[in-house]
Amino acid sequence: MTEIIDGNEVGDRIKSELESSIGTLEEEGVTPGLATVLMSDDAASETYVSMKQKACEQIGIESFHHEIDPDAPADVLFEKIDELNEDPAVHGILVQMPVPDHVDERAVLEYIDPMKDVDGFHPENVGKLVAGNARFKPCTPFGVQKLLESAGVDTEGKDAVIVGRSNIVGKPMANLLIQKTKLGNATVTVCHSRTKNTAEKTRNADIVIAAVGVPEFVDGSMLTEDTVVIDVGVNRVDADNEKGYELVGDVEFDSAKEKASAITPVPGGVGPMTITMLLYNTVKAASLQHDVDIELP
Ligand SMILES: Nc1nc2c(c(=O)[nH]1)N[C@@H](CN(C=O)c1ccc(C(=O)N[C@@H](CCC(=O)O)C(=O)O)cc1)CN2
């Protein structure tokens, strides 16, 4: 029987544990604060940012939202980041990606105070992660680790294949899985657009993590029995319904489920964990900035 790994359930458990960490901070007079910045009129980005704000409010994190006209000069965004870097009520800053083409994404990430970089994308935080001393683990790969843990998947000695090499998911995921830690110690292969035979690699994997951004790229024929399948993709594809679209992962769920021992659904798998781990990083950022010891889930 294939286990369906429920990201909403795991996320809700972690959020309720975070509430007690927030309680400890409150006793010291600290309310964690997250600033979200949206410079886009993309409907999916708007949805994600509003989900982040709601999740903050749900567990007692103060949320500050800023919208910047996507046609405004890049300096408007940099001035906003300056302001947020200086604001003591803001412990975490998240600029929703992607930013418009005329804004240099790399420069934006480098401009955020690394102590407030709750996405874990600043080069200082990337370096710490690679060195095995992570300050903020990037939210999606961190969420994937938590899902594997909740499903009782021991990564030690396992062959993990990651399909996709993005800075947000593929690269940090590979780094986390090779660390000498409880949720690491795996042997990792990263497949990408120039990989010669991705299906051969995924068929030899114990764990397949699909983060390629192509709807239903991985199907059952690319898997062997008993593989653990984690689907990071959240793709909007045209559909004849009220919304005009439906959500589809990077994995073809029905055929993959036939082979998998455990699999994450879309929606309701990795997506909710991305938001939960953002809350986790924001609480951690507040504790570091105020030097308050807290227990984190
Ligand atoms: N600054 C950042 N930008 C982006 C990140 C990020 O981690 N930091 N990740 C992605 C998108 N993303 C977060 O922003 C994200 C994607 C999906 C979900 C989610 O919960 N999806 C739901 C379905 C939601 C829907 O109805 O559309 C699910 O899978 O169940 C949360 C966050 C790009 N940008």
The ligand as a MOL file (V3000), in Angstrom:
LIG
                    3D

  0  0  0     0  0            999 V3000
M  V30 BEGIN CTAB
M  V30 COUNTS 34 36 0 0 0
M  V30 BEGIN ATOM
M  V30 1 N 11.3100 34.1490 -2.1850 0
M  V30 2 C 10.8270 32.9700 -2.6070 0
M  V30 3 N 10.1930 32.9040 -3.7820 0
M  V30 4 C 9.7340 31.6860 -4.2100 0
M  V30 5 C 9.8780 30.5230 -3.4280 0
M  V30 6 C 10.5620 30.6330 -2.2000 0
M  V30 7 O 10.7770 29.6350 -1.4540 0
M  V30 8 N 11.0140 31.8730 -1.8170 0
M  V30 9 N 9.3190 29.3170 -3.8270 0
M  V30 10 C 8.4430 29.2480 -4.9700 0
M  V30 11 C 6.9570 29.2350 -4.7070 0
M  V30 12 N 6.4450 29.1250 -3.3410 0
M  V30 13 C 6.8530 30.0220 -2.4270 0
M  V30 14 O 6.8890 31.1930 -2.5960 0
M  V30 15 C 5.3420 28.2760 -3.0150 0
M  V30 16 C 4.7780 27.4250 -3.9440 0
M  V30 17 C 3.6430 26.6460 -3.6190 0
M  V30 18 C 3.0920 26.7160 -2.3600 0
M  V30 19 C 1.8640 25.9670 -1.9810 0
M  V30 20 O 1.5200 25.9070 -0.8130 0
M  V30 21 N 1.1310 25.3870 -2.9220 0
M  V30 22 C -0.1220 24.7400 -2.6470 0
M  V30 23 C -1.1160 25.0920 -3.7350 0
M  V30 24 C -1.3900 26.5590 -3.7430 0
M  V30 25 C -2.3290 27.0070 -4.8560 0
M  V30 26 O -3.5290 26.8460 -4.6760 0
M  V30 27 O -1.8420 27.5160 -5.8760 0
M  V30 28 C 0.1140 23.2360 -2.5840 0
M  V30 29 O 1.0510 22.7380 -3.2200 0
M  V30 30 O -0.6650 22.5650 -1.8980 0
M  V30 31 C 3.6640 27.5600 -1.4320 0
M  V30 32 C 4.7640 28.3280 -1.7550 0
M  V30 33 C 8.6790 30.3730 -5.9560 0
M  V30 34 N 9.0730 31.6040 -5.3860 0
M  V30 END ATOM
M  V30 BEGIN BOND
M  V30 1 1 1 2
M  V30 2 2 2 3
M  V30 3 1 2 8
M  V30 4 1 3 4
M  V30 5 2 4 5
M  V30 6 1 4 34
M  V30 7 1 5 6
M  V30 8 1 5 9
M  V30 9 2 6 7
M  V30 10 1 6 8
M  V30 11 1 9 10
M  V30 12 1 10 11
M  V30 13 1 10 33
M  V30 14 1 11 12
M  V30 15 1 12 13
M  V30 16 1 12 15
M  V30 17 2 13 14
M  V30 18 1 15 16
M  V30 19 2 15 32
M  V30 20 2 16 17
M  V30 21 1 17 18
M  V30 22 1 18 19
M  V30 23 2 18 31
M  V30 24 2 19 20
M  V30 25 1 19 21
M  V30 26 1 21 22
M  V30 27 1 22 23
M  V30 28 1 22 28
M  V30 29 1 23 24
M  V30 30 1 24 25
M  V30 31 2 25 26
M  V30 32 1 25 27
M  V30 33 2 28 29
M  V30 34 1 28 30
M  V30 35 1 31 32
M  V30 36 1 33 34
M  V30 END BOND
M  V30 END CTAB
M  END
